[in-house]
Amino acid sequence: MIIVQKYGGSSVATSDKMKAVASRVAEAAKKADVVVVVSAMGDTTDELISLAKQLNPMPDGREMDKLLATGEQASSALMALALHALGKGAVSLTGGQAGIITEKAPGKARIRKIDARRIKQELDSGKVVVVAGFQGITDNVSSADITTLGRGGSDTTAVALAAALSAKSCEIYTDVDGVFTADPRVERNARKLDTITYEEMLELAGQGARVMHSRAVEVGELYGVEILVANSTKNAPGTLIKKEDSNMEIRNPVRGIAHDTDIARLTVMGVPDRPGIAYQIFHSLSEANISVDVIVQNVSDAGITDLSFTVNNADLDKCKQRLSPVIKTIGARDLISDCTVAKISIVGSGIRSHPGYADRMFGALAEEDINIVSITTSEIRITCLIDKEKIKQAIRTLHKAFELEKV
């Protein structure tokens, strides 16, 4: 029996915390074969990014991947040493040594396949295998490069390994007790959910909930890996992410509120309203591996329109750089950006079969004098762009309006 455990950066931030995790892992290893995935210690990744940008404001993607991967490599080696000190055999592996093969997309590589033979050999010899999360390697025998999977990518590493190893369980340990109805640091009445569907968790993660990486949830759903999210310092039930079942219908149709303040809204002004223009804009961003959200096009006026969309703040400068020549080519008037907005979303699989939730959401925000800049929806989600300064007020308002404190 194999279990995969992942520990986030806050759980391994100090030597004392590393020792506590090692004790937990050693205890689990008495009952099963254990693969541990670790993130970089504490704020290591942020510190490395800051250092790189002091040297070069627009650092090369390949070199950044090589740099940032060192954080998880250090954590994995230290965890193996901590396990050795407890008398437990352990071996640390980089993503490449663990057989994680990815596409070549600096900063946002996706896993193409996993060759788990090395991991299985080490498990068969009685060792705990400690894998550096967040990274892999390209499948080029003579010119392989280290790649990273994007922020939060250690979650994806863990779930993908669990799928490749047919593990009994995949446990994501962090500094919170599980998945909550809203950010408990903002809404004191937020409640921990015992279970949540893949679909709901994917929407929450995609709209800003930091507790899980959205791509990890995608992999879990694709391969049927149930994912437990729990606190690394407690022996308490967390939240189980799983396939929807009939019992999940007897509950509040809205399961949670997600928010994201780390976004920017860009508007291409004076866009000629003719076929192919939107393709030219978004194809350019796709080639640069830039994800966009909340796309709104105004009604055309005399053949001219404005096109707005949001991107992550980290992609803002690259986005402007990519679009500058496109703006000239298509004959648009200007490109402007706004970093004063934030996204807030209500999520729940019951939304698709229960009418009136958009009305209730918009009414609650209006009563608090919170203006909606734009709206986007999916079958189980409604998202609004609002003033960033009012995001906490909006979270508390919607949590109360949908009675999520009763979950």
Sequence and secondary structure as in RCSB ss.txt:
>XXXX:A:sequence
MIIVQKYGGSSVATSDKMKAVASRVAEAAKKADVVVVVSAMGDTTDELISLAKQLNPMPDGREMDKLLATGEQAS
SALMALALHALGKGAVSLTGGQAGIITEKAPGKARIRKIDARRIKQELDSGKVVVVAGFQGITDNVSSADITTLG
RGGSDTTAVALAAALSAKSCEIYTDVDGVFTADPRVERNARKLDTITYEEMLELAGQGARVMHSRAVEVGELYGV
EILVANSTKNAPGTLIKKEDSNMEIRNPVRGIAHDTDIARLTVMGVPDRPGIAYQIFHSLSEANISVDVIVQNVS
DAGITDLSFTVNNADLDKCKQRLSPVIKTIGARDLISDCTVAKISIVGSGIRSHPGYADRMFGALAEEDINIVSI
TTSEIRITCLIDKEKIKQAIRTLHKAFELEKV
>XXXX:A:secstr
 EEEEEE GGGGSSHHHHHHHHHHHHHHTTTSEEEEEE  STTHHHHHHHHHHHH SS  HHHHHHHHHHHHHHH
HHHHHHHHHHTT  EEEE TTTTTEEE S TTS  EEEE  HHHHHHHHTT EEEEE SEEEES TTT  EEE  
TTHHHHHHHHHHHHTT SEEEEEESSSS BSS TTT TT  B SEEEHHHHHHHHHTT TTS HHHHHHHHHHT 
 EEEEETT  S  EEEE   GGGGSS S  EEEEE SEEEEEEEEEE STTHHHHHHHHHHHTT   EEEEE   
BTTEEEEEEEEEGGGHHHHHHHHHHHHHHHT  EEEEE SEEEEEEE GGGGGSTTHHHHHHHHHHHTT    EE
EEETTEEEEEEEGGGHHHHHHHHHHHTTGGG 
